[in-house]
Amino acid sequence: MPRYAATILVVEDEKPILRMIVKSLAREKSYRVLTAASAEHGLDVGRFDRRTITLLISNVMLPGMSGSEIARRIKKVRPHMAVILIDGKGNGKLAVLAKNDGWRVLRKTQAGDALLACVRHEIGHLAVPAKKANAAGR
């Protein structure tokens, strides 16, 4: 059974964009990728899946709910989860709110190398406090 460095939940209602994101993430073999094509499904996976979810990647705006709202609800049960929101329609107001929450916001056109670099940064950022805590406990 493979060991994964991170489990990433991708919530995206546009299937071509979802496939593009998953394809980008698949280049990094150490990531397990979970997908949800709706806000409701994303909430269910994010709140109830038994696996540790390291990172949420969500559309800024999905039918019925913003990506920020999805992230806030999931973070209630997964407070250490990182968040990247993807903006495809120029939802400037939602993007500003997400950035105010400390979350990264990328344009959908930035999938590929830019997305993978951002994912690596967010996952690496999460690992730093754990490494410091382990070193302090020695």
C-alpha positions in Angstrom: 0.0 0.0 0.0 1.6 3.3 -1.0 2.3 6.0 1.5 1.2 9.5 0.6 2.8 12.7 1.6 -0.5 14.5 1.5 -4.2 13.9 0.8 -5.8 16.7 -1.3 -9.5 17.3 -1.7 -10.5 19.0 -4.9 -14.0 20.5 -5.1 -14.8 21.7 -8.6 -18.2 21.6 -10.5 -16.7 22.1 -14.0 -15.6 18.6 -15.1 -12.9 19.8 -17.6 -11.3 22.0 -14.9 -11.6 19.1 -12.3 -9.8 16.8 -14.8 -7.1 19.4 -15.5 -6.4 19.9 -11.7 -6.3 16.2 -11.1 -4.0 15.7 -14.1 -1.7 18.4 -12.7 -1.6 16.8 -9.2 -1.1 13.3 -10.6 2.4 14.3 -11.7 3.3 14.3 -8.0 3.0 10.6 -7.2 3.1 11.2 -3.4 -0.4 12.9 -3.4 -3.6 11.1 -2.9 -6.4 13.1 -4.6 -10.0 13.0 -3.6 -12.6 14.7 -5.8 -16.0 16.2 -5.4 -18.1 17.7 -8.2 -20.4 19.8 -5.9 -20.3 21.8 -2.7 -22.4 19.3 -0.8 -20.3 16.4 -1.8 -17.1 18.3 -1.0 -18.5 19.1 2.5 -19.4 15.5 3.1 -15.9 14.3 2.1 -14.2 17.1 3.9 -16.0 16.6 7.2 -16.6 12.8 7.3 -13.8 11.0 5.4 -11.6 9.1 7.8 -8.4 10.0 5.9 -6.4 13.1 7.0 -7.0 15.8 4.4 -3.9 18.0 4.1 -5.2 20.5 1.5 -8.5 21.7 0.1 -8.5 23.0 -3.5 -11.9 24.5 -4.3 -13.6 26.7 -6.9 -14.1 30.2 -5.4 -17.8 29.9 -6.3 -19.8 26.8 -6.7 -23.6 26.5 -7.2 -25.2 27.2 -3.8 -22.0 28.0 -1.8 -18.7 29.8 -2.0 -15.4 28.0 -1.7 -14.6 30.1 1.3 -17.7 28.8 3.0 -16.8 25.2 2.2 -13.3 25.8 3.6 -14.7 27.4 6.8 -17.0 24.5 7.4 -14.4 21.8 6.8 -11.8 23.7 8.9 -14.1 23.4 11.9 -13.2 19.7 12.0 -9.8 20.0 10.2 -8.2 23.2 11.6 -4.8 22.4 10.2 -5.9 21.9 6.6 -4.5 24.3 4.1 -6.7 26.0 1.5 -6.2 27.0 -2.1 -9.2 28.6 -4.0 -9.4 28.7 -7.8 -11.0 31.7 -9.4 -12.3 31.4 -13.0 -14.7 34.2 -13.3 -12.9 37.1 -11.7 -14.8 37.1 -8.4 -12.6 39.8 -7.0 -14.7 40.3 -3.9 -14.7 36.6 -3.0 -11.0 36.4 -3.8 -10.2 39.3 -1.5 -12.2 37.7 1.3 -10.4 34.4 0.8 -7.0 36.1 1.0 -8.1 37.9 4.2 -8.7 34.4 5.6 -5.1 33.6 4.7 -5.9 31.3 1.8 -4.2 31.3 -1.6 -6.2 32.2 -4.6 -5.2 31.2 -8.1 -6.8 31.8 -11.5 -8.1 28.7 -13.2 -5.6 29.5 -16.0 -2.8 28.8 -13.5 -3.4 25.1 -13.3 -0.4 23.0 -14.2 3.1 24.1 -13.0 1.8 27.2 -11.0 -0.8 25.1 -9.2 1.7 22.3 -8.4 4.2 24.9 -7.1 1.5 26.4 -4.9 0.4 23.0 -3.6 4.0 22.1 -2.8 4.4 25.4 -0.9 1.2 24.9 1.1 2.0 21.3 2.0 5.6 22.3 2.9 4.4 25.1 5.0 2.3 22.7 7.0 5.2 20.4 7.6 7.5 23.1 9.1 5.6 23.4 12.4 5.6 19.6 12.8 9.3 19.4 12.2 10.0 22.2 14.8 7.7 20.4 17.3 9.6 17.1 16.8 13.0 18.8 17.1 11.8 20.5 20.4 10.7 17.2 21.8 14.1 15.5 21.4 
